[in-house]
Amino acid sequence: MKTKHVPISTFPKLTSLPFFLTLPCIGFATPMGIVFVEGDKPSRAVYAAEFLNTYEHSSGLAAVMNAKDDADFKKLLNEQKQVEMRVIAVYENKTAPESIGMTLEFQCHTQAYRIINSHAMLRDGTEKQAKQEWKPYASSNSAFPLVAAKVACDHEQVMNAAKEVAESKNGQDFRPFDKLGIIYIGDLDRFQVVDTVWNTILADGTRPAYNAKTLTDKELKEWNKKLDKQLAEAKQQIASNKALASAALGDMKEEQAFKEETNAKAKKHTDLFGRESKQSKQLKWLLGKTENEIVRKSSVPTDVIEAGEARFLTYYNEYFIPGVGYSDVDNNGYAVYNGTTVTCELTIELRKGGSKADFRAVDFKTEATNGGCRDFSWFNRD
């Protein structure tokens, strides 16, 4: 059955709620916000998300390595963007779960999502775990995946709104969130989210009681103990994810800086009009390659020198171009023909840099006699 999306703008502002629901200023570890409401009474569903704490799985290294310029980098980064966000769904219908806590993952460019894990709290006191593989946003009978993806994937605008809120008087002006369709409800755990939803969005409905089973004090204690453990594990995972994200960001910045350095050195191989010579085009593939990659393609160098933090590979080629006739006779009486000796010496500079531990080519230079470096077919062995 198709569900009805209820615009968040139709709900009362939180500032009109009773004093005990007045919300604290922004600045908590896990801010929650209602991002979507659908359905008709008495079968409404309300979705609250950790809209500020999302985790992007894509490291961006592939984009750094393959991007031709900044615009291309942003395009490639967007095409591999994959974001994770935690959501709590609260259901009004007494036959539905009381709530479901979900971890969703979005492939932003392909507009697909999946549920990594979910925990449903049923109204008889039992629980249910479930997962869902990748599926398009449009395949759902709800608009929720599309709305949630906008929050997760267009996260820059969410962070900009958070900055505006933080800079407002006492951090209490939540209108920037309202403009994005997000009702900020505070730094709440799952039970608090469910209670807040029933005290606000679903306040005009009838909250179903638990059926068939009432938790004893002992069961309630065990249940709370289990939830505390899950919360601790979730916080530990968030900390671990942040550390991984920070490390990946550091690698990405180092890689970008290394690429900018090699690109800057490549420019000196062009003329005043920025045109590349045939020689430069033939050797451009070297930049960024590791020593092993160069040796596999062009064989073992003639010489290897290490100087400080740099490493230099030298390749040398020499051949003779015979002339017409002969001009002299050697001591043994043999004819010595006219001709020209042609040489080319290529020196490749390698340094460590970026996110890799290997030496990688950052520059090259050539020395030739009689035009010996006009063609590098002897070096490029493809």
C-alpha positions in Angstrom: 0.0 0.0 0.0 1.3 3.4 -0.9 2.1 5.7 2.0 1.5 9.3 2.3 4.3 11.8 3.0 3.3 14.4 5.6 5.3 17.6 5.1 7.4 18.4 8.2 6.5 22.1 7.7 2.9 21.4 8.8 4.0 20.4 12.3 4.2 22.9 15.1 7.5 24.6 15.8 9.4 23.0 18.7 9.5 26.4 20.4 5.8 26.0 21.0 6.2 22.8 23.0 5.9 22.6 26.8 8.9 23.7 28.8 10.0 20.1 29.5 10.6 19.5 25.8 12.7 22.7 25.4 15.8 21.5 23.5 19.4 22.1 24.5 21.8 24.1 22.3 23.6 22.3 19.4 26.9 20.8 20.5 26.2 17.2 21.5 27.8 14.0 20.3 24.8 12.5 18.5 22.2 15.2 17.6 18.9 13.6 16.4 16.5 15.2 14.0 13.1 14.1 12.5 13.7 14.0 8.7 10.5 12.4 7.4 6.9 11.6 8.4 4.5 9.5 6.3 1.2 7.9 6.4 -2.2 8.7 7.9 -3.5 8.4 11.4 -3.5 5.8 13.0 -0.7 4.3 10.8 1.9 7.1 10.7 5.6 6.5 10.6 8.2 9.0 11.9 11.9 8.8 11.0 14.6 10.4 13.1 18.3 10.4 12.0 21.7 11.2 13.4 21.8 13.8 10.7 25.1 15.4 11.7 27.0 12.1 12.4 27.3 10.4 9.0 30.3 8.3 7.9 31.6 8.4 4.4 33.1 5.0 3.3 34.8 6.3 0.2 38.4 7.4 0.9 38.8 9.6 -2.2 42.2 8.1 -3.1 41.0 6.7 -6.4 39.7 10.2 -7.3 43.0 11.8 -6.4 45.0 9.3 -8.5 42.8 9.6 -11.6 41.7 13.2 -11.5 43.0 15.6 -14.3 42.1 18.8 -12.5 40.0 20.0 -9.5 36.7 19.8 -11.4 37.4 16.2 -12.5 38.5 15.4 -8.9 35.1 16.6 -7.5 33.2 14.6 -10.2 35.1 11.4 -9.5 34.7 11.8 -5.8 31.0 12.3 -6.2 30.7 9.1 -8.4 32.2 6.9 -5.6 30.5 8.6 -2.7 29.1 6.0 -0.2 27.6 7.3 3.1 26.3 5.6 6.2 23.7 7.1 8.5 21.8 5.8 11.6 18.0 6.1 11.7 15.3 5.4 14.2 11.8 4.7 12.9 8.8 5.1 15.2 5.5 3.5 14.2 2.0 4.4 15.3 0.1 1.3 14.1 -0.3 -1.2 16.9 0.5 -4.1 14.5 3.9 -2.6 13.5 7.0 -2.6 15.6 7.2 0.0 18.3 10.4 1.2 16.7 13.2 0.1 14.4 16.8 1.2 14.8 18.6 1.0 11.4 22.0 1.7 9.9 21.5 2.7 6.3 24.2 3.0 3.6 23.7 5.1 0.5 25.5 4.9 -2.9 24.9 8.5 -3.7 25.7 8.6 -7.4 23.8 5.4 -8.3 20.9 6.3 -6.0 20.8 3.0 -4.3 20.6 2.1 -0.6 20.8 -0.9 1.7 20.1 -1.6 5.4 23.4 -2.9 6.9 21.6 -3.9 10.1 18.3 -3.2 11.9 16.9 -3.9 15.3 13.1 -4.0 15.6 11.5 -3.8 19.0 8.1 -5.5 18.8 5.2 -4.6 21.0 5.1 -8.0 22.7 8.6 -7.4 24.1 10.5 -9.5 21.6 13.1 -8.4 19.1 13.9 -9.0 15.4 17.1 -8.4 13.5 17.2 -7.9 9.7 19.3 -6.7 6.7 18.5 -5.6 3.2 20.8 -5.7 0.1 21.2 -2.8 -2.3 18.1 -1.6 -4.1 17.3 1.7 -5.9 15.6 4.5 -4.0 12.7 4.4 -6.5 12.0 0.7 -5.8 10.7 1.4 -2.3 7.0 2.1 -1.8 8.1 5.0 0.5 9.8 8.3 -0.3 11.9 7.9 2.9 15.1 6.5 1.2 15.1 9.5 -1.2 14.7 12.0 1.6 17.2 10.3 3.9 19.7 10.1 1.1 19.5 13.9 0.5 20.5 14.4 4.1 23.3 11.9 4.0 24.7 12.6 0.5 24.3 16.4 0.5 25.9 16.7 3.9 27.8 19.9 3.2 24.5 21.9 3.3 23.6 20.1 6.6 27.0 21.1 8.1 26.5 24.7 6.9 23.1 24.8 8.6 24.7 23.4 11.8 27.3 26.2 11.7 24.5 28.8 11.4 22.8 27.3 14.4 26.0 27.2 16.5 26.6 30.9 15.7 23.0 31.9 16.6 22.1 33.4 20.0 22.8 30.7 22.6 22.8 28.2 19.8 19.0 28.0 20.0 17.9 29.2 16.5 17.1 26.0 14.6 15.6 27.7 11.6 18.5 26.7 9.3 17.6 23.0 10.0 13.9 23.8 9.4 14.8 25.0 5.9 16.3 21.6 5.2 13.1 19.8 6.5 14.9 18.6 9.7 13.3 19.1 13.1 16.1 19.0 15.6 15.1 17.1 18.8 18.3 16.9 20.7 21.0 14.5 21.8 18.7 11.5 22.6 19.0 7.8 22.9 16.5 5.5 21.2 14.0 5.4 24.1 14.1 9.2 24.3 13.6 9.5 20.6 10.5 7.3 20.7 9.1 9.3 23.7 9.8 12.6 22.0 8.1 11.6 18.8 4.9 10.5 20.7 5.0 13.8 22.7 5.2 15.9 19.6 4.4 14.6 16.1 2.1 11.7 17.2 0.7 13.6 20.2 -2.8 13.6 18.7 -2.7 9.8 18.4 -3.1 6.8 20.8 0.1 5.2 21.8 -0.4 1.4 21.7 0.5 -0.5 24.8 2.7 -3.5 24.8 0.7 -6.7 24.1 0.7 -10.0 25.9 3.8 -9.3 27.9 5.0 -6.9 30.5 8.6 -6.8 31.4 9.4 -7.7 35.0 12.0 -5.6 37.0 14.6 -8.2 36.3 13.8 -8.4 32.6 13.8 -4.6 32.4 17.2 -4.5 34.1 18.6 -7.1 31.7 17.1 -5.2 28.8 18.7 -1.9 29.8 22.0 -3.6 30.5 21.9 -5.0 26.9 21.1 -1.6 25.5 23.9 0.0 27.4 26.3 -2.5 26.0 25.0 -1.9 22.4 25.3 1.8 23.0 28.9 1.5 24.2 29.8 -0.7 21.2 28.2 1.8 18.9 30.2 4.7 20.4 33.4 2.7 20.1 32.5 2.0 16.4 31.9 5.7 15.8 35.2 6.5 17.3 36.9 3.9 15.2 35.2 5.1 12.1 36.2 8.7 12.8 39.8 7.6 13.2 39.7 5.7 9.9 38.1 8.6 8.1 40.8 11.0 9.6 43.5 8.7 8.4 42.0 8.4 4.9 41.6 12.2 4.7 45.3 12.6 5.6 46.3 10.1 2.9 44.1 11.9 0.4 45.7 15.3 1.2 49.2 13.9 1.0 48.4 12.2 -2.3 46.9 15.5 -3.7 50.0 17.4 -2.6 52.3 14.9 -4.2 50.3 15.0 -7.4 50.4 18.8 -7.5 54.2 18.7 -7.0 54.7 16.3 -9.9 52.4 18.3 -12.1 54.3 21.5 -11.3 57.6 19.9 -12.3 56.0 18.6 -15.5 55.2 22.1 -16.6 58.9 22.9 -17.0 59.0 20.5 -19.9 56.8 22.8 -21.9 57.7 25.9 -24.0 56.7 29.5 -23.2 53.3 28.8 -24.7 52.6 25.7 -22.6 53.1 23.3 -25.5 54.6 19.9 -24.9 57.4 18.6 -27.0 57.2 15.2 -28.5 59.9 14.2 -26.1 57.9 15.3 -23.1 54.8 13.5 -24.3 56.7 10.3 -24.6 58.0 10.5 -21.0 55.0 12.0 -19.3 53.8 8.5 -18.3 56.7 8.3 -15.9 55.4 10.8 -13.4 54.0 9.1 -10.3 55.2 5.6 -11.3 57.1 3.5 -8.7 60.6 2.2 -9.4 59.2 -1.4 -9.9 56.6 -0.1 -12.4 59.3 1.7 -14.4 61.6 -1.3 -14.4 58.8 -3.7 -15.5 58.1 -1.5 -18.5 61.6 -0.3 -19.5 64.0 -3.0 -18.1 66.9 -2.5 -15.6 68.5 0.9 -15.6 72.2 1.5 -16.5 72.9 3.1 -13.2 71.1 3.8 -9.8 72.2 6.6 -7.4 70.8 7.5 -4.1 71.4 11.1 -2.9 69.7 12.2 0.3 66.0 11.6 0.1 66.1 11.1 -3.7 66.9 8.2 -5.9 68.0 8.5 -9.5 67.7 5.9 -12.3 69.8 6.4 -15.4 69.0 4.8 -18.8 71.5 5.1 -21.7 71.2 4.4 -25.4 73.8 4.7 -28.1 73.8 3.7 -31.8 75.7 4.5 -35.0 74.2 6.0 -38.2 76.5 5.0 -41.1 77.2 7.5 -43.9 77.8 6.9 -47.6 81.2 5.5 -48.8 84.3 5.5 -46.6 86.8 8.1 -45.6 89.8 6.3 -44.2 91.6 3.0 -43.6 92.5 1.8 -40.1 95.8 0.2 -39.0 94.7 -3.2 -40.1 93.8 -2.0 -43.6 90.0 -2.0 -43.1 87.8 0.7 -44.4 86.4 3.1 -41.8 83.0 4.4 -43.0 81.6 7.8 -42.5 78.8 8.1 -40.0 77.5 9.6 -36.8 77.3 8.3 -33.2 74.0 9.1 -31.5 73.6 9.0 -27.7 70.7 9.6 -25.3 70.9 9.6 -21.5 67.7 9.7 -19.5 67.8 10.4 -15.7 64.7 9.9 -13.7 64.3 11.4 -10.2 62.3 9.5 -7.7 61.2 10.6 -4.2 58.9 9.3 -1.5 55.7 11.2 -1.1 51.9 11.0 -1.0 50.1 8.1 0.6 52.5 5.4 -0.6 55.8 4.2 0.9 57.5 3.6 -2.4 59.8 5.9 -4.3 57.9 7.4 -7.2 59.1 9.4 -10.2 58.7 13.2 -9.8 60.9 14.5 -12.6 63.2 13.6 -15.5 65.9 15.1 -17.6 67.7 14.1 -20.8 71.2 14.7 -22.3 71.8 13.9 -26.0 74.3 14.1 -28.7 73.3 14.4 -32.4 69.6 14.4 -31.5 69.7 11.1 -29.8 66.7 11.8 -27.5 64.2 12.7 -30.2 62.7 9.2 -30.0 62.2 7.0 -26.9 61.0 3.8 -28.6 64.1 2.1 -27.1 62.9 3.1 -23.6 59.1 2.8 -23.9 58.9 -1.0 -24.5 55.2 -1.5 -24.9 
